[in-house]
Amino acid sequence: MQNSHDTRMVGAVDARGRNDVPDLSTVWLRVFLEVARHGSFTVAARTLGWTQSAVSRQISSLEASLGGAPLFDRLARGVRLTEAGRVLVPHAESVVERLHGAGRELAALRKVAGGRLRVGAFATADAALVPRAIAAFRARHPGVRLTREEGFTPTLLDRLTADHLDLAVVSTTGRAPLDAYTLHHLLDESLYVAVPAHHPLAAEPSVRLPQLVDADWISGGSRPEGTLLDAALRHGFRPRVAHVVAEWTAKQGYVAAGLGVTLIPALAAESVRPDIALLPVLDEDAPARAVYAATVRGRSLAPAAEAFLAALRESASRIPGARAT
């Protein structure tokens, strides 16, 4: 009796379009192996919890699908494999074991106990947000192979689209088009101005960007467009970029040496060196920088990605100077 939910092996089709390999029900193969193991329809039926006639029908269906060659000699007491049956045994064992293996792997994915997770993040998120999330995720799900890469938001989005990443931590800096992605809001982060410890504004509780209209700025790019210095453009002045420095630690070194000031986002504020001062930027009219976990719209989010998203949200809630969801 063929079960309507039987999983099937798809036959191979030759160059002329003919299917020369029979479709085999995996239920047939499992029943066949039980009969071969016990040498008895009766014992196999008892092991499977079936009737003997049901087992007999499964074997008959399997034999018919293979061209009618008998797989067992029916004896007075039990059955014995024919030559055709002996040939089939290792193949049946391989198919059934591979299906069992697939079932184990799928169960591991559901339980976030296996599989892989590919995560990307922009550099500032790697200061505290992402490493804390990774640490929490690995403690809870050590069986998942997690890999991480760093890049600018536009590059990370391209990597998502090309299916090289499962999830990317991105920001609204850089004017990257985000509308093609599903955005999981993590936090809105405030900005700080980093000034040398001896700067006239160093003791102030906060600062407005127009107060630094004449300052030399240290920035990741020679133009303010698409960087954190976009905030200055909104206030009607174009900051004078004196030094182009990409890495956050290096920017702090330039500030400490008195070579200029720089903007520091909340994500990087915890790692600021002690010989510079951080002044919160008062900017009521300008939106804070938003940080998201981005995924490709329309693609299912794997359980591991869901679990990592939860870890990111927990990490975001502990970032000083940020408003987390």
N, C-alpha and C positions, 0 to 999 in steps of 0.2 A: 504494500500500500504506500503510495507516494504522498508524503506530507506536502501541503500547499506552501509551506514555509521553508522547504528544503533549500539549502544553499547549493549552487551548482558550480562545477568546473566548466569554463567555457572552452569548447573545442577549438582546435587549431584549424584555420582555414587556409587551403593551399592557394597557389597562384591562379588557379582556374575558378576559385570561389567555392570549392567543395569543402565541406567540413568532414575531414577524414578521421577525426578523433571523437569518440562518443562523449556526450555530456553525461557526467557521473554525479549522482546525488551523494553528498557527503554523508547523509544518513545511511545510504546503502553501504558505503565504505566502512562506516563504524560498525554496522551490523555484521558485515563480512568479517571484520577483524575479530569481533567477539566470537563468532562461530569458529573461525580458524584457531583462536586461542584455546577454546574449550573442546573443540572437536565434537560439538553437539548443538543441535538446534534448541533442544530442551533447556540445557544449561545456559546457553546464550540468552534465551528468552527470559529465563529466571533472573539473570544478571541485569538485563535491560528493563525488567518490569513489564515485558510484553507477553503476548500469547505466542505459542509456538507457530501457529498459522501465520501470524503477522511477520515473524522472522522469516518464515519460509517464503512469503510473498516478496519481501525485500530482496532476498537472495535471487529469486526468480527474475525480478525486475532488473537487477544488476547483470545477471547472466544474459538476459535478452538485449540489454544495451551494449553488451560486448560481442554481439553476433551470435548468441546462443550457445557458446562454448560452456560446458559445465565447469563450475569452480570447485565443486565438491563431489566426491563419489558418495552416494547414499548407501550406507552399510546397514547391516542388521542392528548393530549397536553403534549409533553415532554416525559421524561423517569423517571423510579424509580429503585433504586438499588434492585436487588434480594438478597436473603440470601447469595449466593455465592459472589455477589458484595460487600456486607457489610463485609464479611470475608476478602476480598482482600484489602479493603481500607487501613487499618493500615500498611499492608506489603508494599503496593505500596508507601505510604507516607514515610516509613522508607528508602526504596531503593532510592527514588528520593532525599530525604534530604541528605543521605550519599553521593550520587554522587555530589550534590551541595557543600557539605562540602569538598569533595576531590578537586573539582574545585577551591574552595576558597584557600585551602592550596597550590595547585600547582601554582596558581596565585601569592600567597605570596612569594613562592620560587623564581619565576621568577623576582619579583620586589625587592627581598632581604628584604622582610618585615616580614618574618617568617621563621620557620624551625630552624635548629641547625647548629653549626659549631664547630668542635673539632680540637684544635690547640695544637701542641707541640713545644717546643723550648729547645735548650741547655742553660745552666745557664747564660753564658755571654750575650746572646741575650736578656735575661730578664732584663738586667740593663737599657736599654733605647730603643732599637729597637722595641721589641715586645710590651711593655706597651704603647708606643706612638701610635703604629698601632692599638692596642685594643681600646684606647681612641677615636681615629678618627673613627674607624669602628662603635663603639657603638653610637657615636653621630649621625652618618648617618643612621644606621640601628638598632634602639633600639629594634625592634621586634624579632631579631635573638638571639637565646640562644647560647651564646659563652662560651665554656669551654676551659681551658688551663691546660697543664701539662708540667712538666720539666723533662729532662733526658739527658743522653749522646746520641750522634748522632746514634750509632748502635742500642740502645734501641728504639729510636724514629722511626728509619726505620722499625724495627720489628713491632712496634705498627701500623705504616702505612700499612704494608703488611697484618696484621691481621684485618684491617678495624676498629681499635679503634681510629684512627685519620684521619682527612680529609686532613691535611696539617701539615708539620713539618719544622721548621727552623733548619737547620743543617749546619755543617761546614766541611771543609776538614781535620781538626784535627782528629786524631784517626784512620786514614787509613780505614775508613768504606767503603765497596763497594757501590758505588753510581750509577753504570751503569744500575741497574734495575729500576731506578726511573726517572721521569721527573723532571729536575732541573731548577728552575726559579732563575736565578742569581740575587742576591740582591746587593752585594757589595764585594769588596776586601778590607780587613782591614790590616793596618800596625801594627807592634808590637812596644812596648815600653819596656825598662828595667826600673823597679822601684827600686830606690836605696835610702838609708837613706839620710836625708837632709844634714848630715855632711860627706857624702862619697866623696872621692877625685874627682870622675867624676861628681858630682852633678851639677856643673856649666857648664858642656860641652853642646854644642847645640845638639849633637848626639853621638852615640857610635856604635862600631862594636863588635859583640859578642866575638871574640877572645881576646878583651881587658879584658874580665871577665873570662878568663880560670881558674884562681885560686880562683874565688869567691865561697862562699857557696850559694847554690840555694834553693829557696823555690818553691816547685812544687806540683801539684795535685797527682802525683804518684812517686813511688820510682825509676822508670825507665823512662828515657826521651822518649823512643820510644812511638809513638802515642800521644804525648803531644806537647805543643808549643815548648818544648825544643828539638824537632826534628831539629830545625834550628841550634842548636849548633853542632849536629852530622854531619850536612852537612858541617860545617866549620872544621871538623876534630878533635874535642875534645869532650870528654864525661863530661858533667857538674856534679859537685859533689852535689848531692841532700842532703842537711843537714836536711831539715824539710819537711815532707809531710803534706800539708794543702790543703783541698779541696775548701774551700769557699773563694771568692775573698776578701771580707772585712777582713777576718782573715789573709790572706796572707799579706795584707797591714800592719796589726798590727805587724807581724813578721819583715817586712822590717823596719818599723819605730823604732822598738826596736833594730835595728842593727844586727839582726840575719842572714841576708843574703839579696840577691836580688831576684827579680822574674820578669817574663815576663807578661806584661799586654797588652791584645789586645785592638784595638781602641774602640770596643764596650763597654769596661769597663772603658775607660780612663776618662770619664766625672765624674765618681763617686770616683775618687782617693782622699784620704785624704790630707790635706795641709802640713803635716810634712814629706812627702816623695817627691822625685823628679822623674819625668818621662823623660827618654831620648829616642828619636826616634832611632830605630835600622836601621843602614844602611846595607842593605843586597841586593845588586843589582842582585846577582846571584841566589837568592832563591825566589820562588814565594810567593806572599802574601797569607794569609789565605783567602780562598773564603767562602762566606756565601750564602746559597741557601734556597729557599722555595721548599721543596721536596713534590711531589705527586706520587702516584703509576702510573706507565706507563700503558696506556690503559684504565684507569678509567676516566670517564667524570668529569670535574671540575664543581662543583655546582656554581650557581651565587654568593652565599655567599662567597665561597672560592675565586672566581675571585675578588670580592670586597675587601676581606681581603688582597689578594696579592697586589692589588693596594695601600692599606694603608701601607703595609710593604715597598713598594718601595718609597713611600713618606717619611716614617720614615728614611729609609736608606740614603736618600739624605741629611739628617740633622745630620748625625753622623760625628763629626770631625775625621780626620785621616783615613777616609775610602773613597774608590773610588766606588761610587754607579753607578748602571746602570740607 
